[in-house]
Amino acid sequence: MTQDANRVAAKRINDHVELFHLDNPDSVLDVPRRDWEAFTTAVKSGAFDLETLNRQAQESLA
């Protein structure tokens, strides 16, 4: 994980968890609670990278 990963916060809301970057709280990633364990495992293993997700989101907006 990068130093930037420490700037991510999570908030549990009923059936999902919202992740957002503290520098950009308007960008929210919703993760269903049933997928939370698999999601955190993927992040810890390096299989899921928030930077890659951010880059893909920017490309889809362009």
C-alpha positions in Angstrom: 0.0 0.0 0.0 1.1 3.5 -0.7 1.3 6.4 1.8 -1.8 7.7 0.1 -3.8 4.7 1.2 -3.8 6.2 4.7 -6.0 9.0 3.4 -8.9 6.7 2.6 -11.8 6.4 5.0 -14.7 3.9 5.2 -18.2 4.4 6.4 -20.6 1.5 6.8 -24.1 2.2 5.6 -26.8 -0.6 6.0 -26.0 -3.0 3.1 -22.7 -1.4 1.8 -19.5 0.3 2.8 -18.6 3.7 1.3 -14.9 4.4 0.8 -13.7 7.9 0.0 -10.4 9.7 -0.1 -10.1 12.4 2.5 -8.7 14.8 -0.1 -11.6 14.2 -2.5 -14.7 13.2 -0.4 -17.1 13.6 -3.3 -15.6 10.5 -5.0 -17.2 7.5 -3.3 -16.6 3.8 -3.9 -19.5 1.6 -2.8 -18.7 -1.9 -1.7 -21.5 -4.3 -0.8 -21.1 -5.6 2.7 -21.2 -9.2 1.5 -18.1 -8.4 -0.7 -16.2 -6.5 2.0 -14.0 -9.4 3.1 -13.1 -10.3 -0.5 -12.5 -6.6 -1.3 -10.1 -6.1 1.7 -8.2 -9.3 0.9 -7.8 -8.1 -2.7 -6.5 -4.7 -1.6 -4.0 -6.3 0.9 -2.7 -8.7 -1.7 -2.2 -5.9 -4.2 -4.8 -7.3 -6.6 -6.9 -4.2 -6.2 -5.2 -0.8 -6.4 -7.1 2.4 -5.6 -4.8 4.3 -8.0 -5.8 2.0 -10.9 -9.5 2.5 -10.0 -9.0 6.3 -9.9 -7.3 6.3 -13.3 -10.1 4.2 -14.8 -12.7 6.6 -13.4 -10.9 9.6 -14.9 -10.7 7.9 -18.3 -14.4 7.0 -18.2 -15.2 10.7 -17.6 -13.1 11.9 -20.5 
